[in-house]
């Protein structure tokens, strides 16, 4: 059998089999069914796959649509290609049942990703005669704990996606003009990503102008930029997927004239909170404390409670592990190799809002910005 595409990930997951902390018990095998986790372990890019990992075997299940693709993308695994319409979980359960005599007694499953009905199917498949020869146990966070620490290849891919997001922002600053709609700006940024190599957007982009900039997760609509007749904020939150990894950036600019003193105060307060948060990030620091720092700075500047967390993990998906990273309820202790967003914001109904977001890598001594676009308050559209 050839070497795994990601041997360290497989070894790291097997090392967790004996973990009995956090109300977990040791296991002899783990069924990985969540597709993002399957892709992370195998490199498979299809839409239907499942992994069974024991202490000495690695099986990959898929259906007939992906036989050739799996042979190319999933080295190191014993590949089982099933007829179309087969239920992968049942096939995996049958193999585990048939191999009970080889020391596979305790089987873990991804409790956060398997519905109760699927759990019952697995339990019945393993023990159809109610002899309790094998037992299944809910597991949580096994693959996610490994995914939270990005390896060098993942960091390089995230960095490339961030560079494309930076380039897109610079393009937008030259593109935006008064009279354009928010939807036109959103389409332009999507077109830019698509024509510069991105597979897709990380999420539906947010483009909010004037009072719409106060809508934290507002979607681009038909409002025309600069239609208030004076200077107004334009908040743009967007990112792309490049080589399977995401970027996520927010920048707020001004259109329709020079910003007012109040607008500058809002912007400067958000930027100061973000810079302080970035300076506080390093291994061993609790994510909650970084969130508290930024939150308190905004409150001391005279603004109401920030209505969202300061940031989230970033990787194969836009809200990746660790999650949440920076929030009042975060339990994460930062570690080298984590990648996350840092995005404080102030939102004032009727006026607009400011959010400034960067993607950062936790390094051995602090953090490295992966999105490096200027955060100077820019007036565009002149």
JOFEN-V238032 format. One record per backbone hydrogen bond with DSSP energy under -0.5 kcal/mol. NH is the residue of the N-H (numbers start at 1). CO is the residue of the C=O. If there is no record, write none. Layout:
# JOFEN-V238032
nh={NH,NH}
co={CO,CO}
This chain:
# JOFEN-V238032
nh={5,7,9,10,11,12,13,14,15,16,16,17,19,24,27,28,29,30,31,32,32,33,37,38,39,40,41,42,43,50,51,52,53,54,54,55,59,60,61,62,64,66,67,70,71,72,73,74,77,78,79,80,81,82,82,86,88,91,92,93,94,95,96,97,98,99,100,102,103,104,104,105,107,107,108,109,110,111,111,112,113,114,115,119,120,121,122,123,124,125,126,127,128,130,135,137,139,145,146,146,147,148,149,150,150,155,156,157,158,159,160,161,162,163,164,165,166,167,168,169,170,171,172,173,174,174,175,176,179,180,182,183,185,186,187,188,189,190,191,192,193,194,195,196,196,197,198,199,200,202,206,207,208,210,212,213,214,215,216,218,220,225,227,229,232,234,235,236,236,237,238,241,242,242,245,246,247,249,250,251,253,254,255,256,264,265,266,267,268,269,270,271,272,273,274,275,276,277,278,279,280,280,281,281,283,284,285,287,289,290,291,292,293,294,295,296,297,298,299,300,301,302,303,310,311,313,313,314,315,320,320,325,326,327,330,334,334,337,338,340,341,342,343,346,348,349,351,352,354,356,357,358,360,361,362,363,363,368,370,371,372,378,380,380,381}
co={75,4,6,6,7,8,9,10,11,12,13,14,16,21,17,106,106,53,108,30,51,31,34,34,35,36,37,38,39,61,32,59,30,52,57,28,52,78,50,80,82,63,64,66,67,68,69,70,74,58,77,60,79,62,80,83,86,87,88,89,90,91,92,93,94,95,97,99,100,99,100,103,105,135,29,137,31,109,139,139,110,110,113,115,116,117,118,119,120,121,122,123,125,127,105,107,109,141,142,143,143,144,146,148,337,151,152,153,154,155,156,157,158,159,160,161,162,163,164,165,166,167,168,169,170,171,171,172,225,177,223,221,181,182,183,184,185,186,187,188,189,190,191,192,193,194,193,241,241,239,237,205,235,233,209,210,211,212,214,215,205,180,224,226,255,253,208,234,251,206,249,200,240,245,242,315,240,238,357,236,234,378,232,380,260,261,262,263,264,265,266,267,268,269,270,271,272,273,274,275,276,277,277,278,363,334,282,332,286,286,287,288,289,290,291,292,293,294,295,296,297,299,298,326,326,320,322,339,317,313,318,311,311,325,327,285,332,362,335,360,312,358,310,354,352,347,348,348,346,344,250,342,340,368,338,361,366,361,359,359,370,376,254,378,173}
